[in-house]
Amino acid sequence: MKSAQYSYETDMGSFLDLLDAYRMYQESRIMYYESVTMYLKMIAELEKATGLNLKN
């Protein structure tokens, strides 16, 4: 993201390149949080099924 911004600011990259880098950055953040959410849901289901507290 920073390299795309630098490229844009120094006229070495286009605004479209900057927007694409920002989009990819946001998509990766969304995927990360979706993965964390899925992990926590699976832990909760496993705890419910076993009756154990797995977070400690």
Sequence and secondary structure as in RCSB ss.txt:
>XXXX:A:sequence
MKSAQYSYETDMGSFLDLLDAYRMYQESRIMYYESVTMYLKMIAELEKATGLNLKN
>XXXX:A:secstr
 HHHHHHHHTTSS HHHHHHHHHHHHHHHHHHHHHHHHHHHHHHHHHHHH      
